[in-house]
Amino acid sequence: MQINELEQALNSFDLAIRMAALTELAALAERGEVACEPERPMVNMHCHTFFSFNAYGYSPAGLAWLAKQRGFEAAGIVDFDVLDAIEEFLDACEIVGVRGSAGIETRVFIPQFATREINSPGEPGVYYHMGIGFTSGKTPDLSGLSKPDRSPAQTLAAMRARAERRNRDMLARLNTHLTPVFIDYEADVLPLTPAGNATERHMLVAIIRKAAEKMNDGPEAAPAPALIAFWAERLGSTPEQIRATIGDYAKFSNLVRGKLMKKGGVGYVVPTPTSFPTVEEYHSFVQACGALPTATWLDGTLVGEEAIDELMALLIDSGAVALNIIPDRNWNIADPATRALKVRKLYEIVALAARLDLPINVGTEMNAPGNKLVDDFDVPEMAPVRQAFLDGARFIYGHTVMQRALGLGYQSAWAQQHLPTRRERNAFYQAAGYRVPPGKAGMAKLRELAPNSMPAAVLAAI
């Protein structure tokens, strides 16, 4: 196969095809027959894969290859409500020689903030939350052990079931509004996913595609007058506005999503305190999997994030040990005043994270058209925070390889015994992340160590 054919095969819905293509590309790169950029100090530790929605169609293997080709210092995946991508991504990173990490994102409800918007605009009490540093998509068996009301497997299944119920409720409302366009969840939405985990963005793709098919000669045809009129009426917009945006998928999809799916739209499903897991339930699930509960931050402008000290204290008290930031939305802003405000708040949250001993996970998400493949670490706005972001990536990689190779990750009994404080653990796993080489060589070096080694001996050996 040609190189471009192999790269296309990386995003097949067939795992065997993906991994065969990646193995061949890695061999070509090793022989110098595929050009890969030299490693540079840039990371993307928050990429959604096509198991939850990637705007560019990337699979876990495809993202590992992207990181290798572009010279990312490290890369990480974060999918909504599923762990389906974990082993594939970490195996792929090992094959191509990339420092990798893997996580999960969901929404939780925080009763203490029930009247305050936090990081989900228009939804008081609702909080986007994460766990990073997973090394397996299989949840542990806790039978016979003291455990919370729900096992990790039950918590994971409940998150996925809640998301599907919300999707189906939203689609039922949308189908009524979009007549004569009708979207069948099984026939039109689920085939857009490799493992049945549809998201709001999959439904958005299906709606836009089905409307084009219904009103045009085909999905690729130029917008017909009937399609323009359909969208103008359904979105409460003018035909001129539809014509101006329909040729730009990023702009048009944001218009459709904002008008139909977000708060105030006909498809919007109002969340309740029982729509999502609690912080405690979610943290128990993440910790049971040997991973790291991770707070998230939007931009500091909503009332909940204005009470950031209160929010972080609550989350840390229940087990959060890291913080996720999406830098691009906090500096890459056209309006000078808004840009200045958000850059200042970005610096403030990074400083707070340092004081609270929260390593920082950063990335671009890649779950919406227009999201960058990687942050621009060279812009002046990133200079004061760049090292904190690079150190955070090394920290999570250090935990991941130690857990994957030896079972000695951040949440292990070994870490609790030898590194009793969060500051000590942060320093150790960050140092390990800087010392352990990526790929098979690093894993092999770690596996030579005795699992009862002292932390100083581990760092000296690697």
Protein Blocks (a to p, Z undefined) as FASTA:
>chain_A
ZZklmmmmmmpcbfklmmmmmmmmmmmmmnopaccddddddddfbdcdfklopfklpafk
lmmmmmmmnopabdcdddehiaklmmmmmmmmmmnopacddddddddddfklmmbcfklg
hiahiacdddehiabfbdcdfehiacdfbdfklmmmmmmmmmmmmmmmmmmmmmmmmocb
dcdfklmmmmmpcnopacfklmmmmmmmmmmmmmmmbfkbccdfklmmmmmmmnopafkl
mmmmmmmmklmmmmmmmmmmmghiaklccddfklpccfklmmmmmmmnopacddddfklp
amklmmmmmmmmmmmmnopabdcddfklmmmcfblmlmmmmmmmmmmmmmmmmmnopacd
ddehlpaghiafbdcfkbmklmmmmmmmmmmmmmmmmmmmmmmmnopafklmklmmmmmb
fklmmmmmmmmmmmmcghjklmmmmmmpcfkbcfklmmmmZZ
